[in-house]
């Protein structure tokens, strides 16, 4: 099935750029280094300093042993969605100004986004309750929008969309919702990186 997307080609190209550029991990997050302090210095330090250092190490371990990988996997799918949107935006619009999308391709990309978000949710909790709450809430948002996107790209017996315009609107809203959720995910990742590097 091929879907006629109910947005002008220029908006589609802008959305593709925003999707791709919004998914890049912060440079600090991509280069979190192991602490230099020897264990002896930690043992000899005051309790408050020990607590802060342990918090840094816990966050560093969480990021280094899977947290960053899960984020990057989501960012990779977002980049693929951006590339697919860019390619679609290069098509010549029809006489109605609309572009046709390969719904099978986008359904697969949206399904991959759901899987990556679900995998990240199944990973160990962030070693900070407040950051964990934001992290998991953002991941749930990514997964929810991915499911909406996938549903909009797939016809079925329980199809909630009565018209192609409804389907197109749901797809566009899912893209927008995904951008917002990934933006929150990137923000919380920056905060985690600050904890891991002792910048807080």
N, C-alpha and C positions, 0 to 999 in steps of 0.2 A: 504494500500500500504506500502511496506517496501522498503526503500531506501538503496542503497549500497553507503556508504560514501567513497569518493575517497581520503582518507588519511590513513596512517599507524596507527595501533592501538596505538603505543607509543605516537604519536602526539596527538591523541584524549585524552589520559589520561593526558598529560601535559596541554592541553587546559582546561580540566575539572578542574584541580587543579588551574589554573590561574583564571578561571571564579569564582570559589568559594572563593578563597583567596582575589581576587580583590574587592569583594562586601561587605566586612566587614566594618561597619562604624567605623570611628576613635573613639578611646576610649573617647576622650574629647567630641566628638559630642554626644555620648551616655549618657553622664552624665553632661549635662549643668544644672547648678543650678541657682536658682533665685537670684537676687542681694540682698546683705545684707544691702545696704545703705538705711536709712530711707528717706522718701520724704522730710523732713525738710532740711537735708543736701544738697539735690539736689537744692532746692530753694535758699539756701544761697550760693551756689557755683558760681564761675565766669561763664559767658555765654558760653565760650569754653568748660568748664567741663560739664556744663548742656547739651550742644549739644551732646557731646561724650556719656554721660550717657543715654540720651534718645535714641541715636542710638543703644546702647547696649541693652536696654530694648525692643526696637522694634524688634531687631533681635532675642532676647531670646523668645519673645512672638511668633514670626513667627515659630521658630524651635519647641517650646514646644507645640504649639496648632495645629500642623499638618505637618510642614515641615519635621521633623525627621520621622514622621510616614510614609509619602509618600516615603521618601528615603528607609526606612526599608522594605516597601512592595516590592519595586523594588529589593532590596538586597535579599529578601526571594525568589523571582522568579529566580534570578540569581543563588542562591544556589541550587534551585531545578534543574535548567538546568545543573549545575555542577555535581549534584548527578546522573542525567540521563546519562550524558556523561561518568561519571566514570563507571556506570553499563554497558553501551554499550562497553566501552573499556576493560571490563573484559571478553568479549566474545572471543571465539577463532576465529581469522580472517579466512576468506575463503582462498582458494588456491591462490587467487590474492592479498592477504594481506589486503583486505578491510573488513569493519565491516558493519553489517546491522542495520539500525535504525528503530525504530517504529515511522513512520512519523506522525501518529495520535497523539501520545504522545508529540512529539516535536512541532507539530503545535499548540497544546493546550498551551504548555509552552510559545511559542513565542507570541501567542495571549494574554496570561496573561501579558506578559511583555509590549506589546503595550498598553493594558488597564491601567496598573499601571502607565506607563509614561504619558499617556493622562490624567489620573486623577490628577497626580502631576502638569501637565501643567495648569489644570483648577483651581488649588488652588490659593489663594491670591498671588500676586507678592511679591518677596523678597523685603524687605524695603531698598534696596540699588540697584540703577539702574545698576551699573556695574556687581554686583554679579547676579542680575536678568538676565541680558543678557547671562552670561555664564551658569547659571542654566537652563534657558529655552532652550538654544542652545544644551546643553548636553542631556536634556530630549527629545528634538526633534530627536537627534541622536539615542538615545535608541529606541524610537518609530519607527523610519525609519528602523533601523536594525532589529527590531522585526518583522516588516511587510515583509521585504525581507526574513527573516527566515521562517515566516509563509507561504509565497508564495512558497518558495522552497520545503516545506513539503506538499503542497496541489496541487493536479491536478485539473484543471478546463478547461472550454471552452476557456478561454483566456490565456492559459498556455504559459508563456514567455520562458520556457525552452524546448529546442528541444531534449536534451538528458539527461540521468541520470547523466552524467559527468558535464553538465551545472548546473544541480540542486544541485549536491554535492558541486561544486565550490561555488555557491551562498550561500549555507548553511554555508560553512566554512568561507567565507568572512563576512557573517552576524555575526557569532560568534566573529570574530576578531574585527569587527566594534563595536559590543556591548561592548566588553571588553574595548575598547578605550573610548567609550562614558561614561561608568560607571566609568572609571578612572577619567575622567574630572569631573563627577558629585561628586565623592568622594573628589576631590581636592577643588572644590568650597564649598562643605559642610564644609570642614576643615576651609576655610576662613571665612565662616559664623559663625562658632563656635568661632573663634578667635575674631570676632566682638562682639559676644554675651557675651564673657567672659572678654572683655576689653584687649585682648592680642595683639591688633594691634597697 
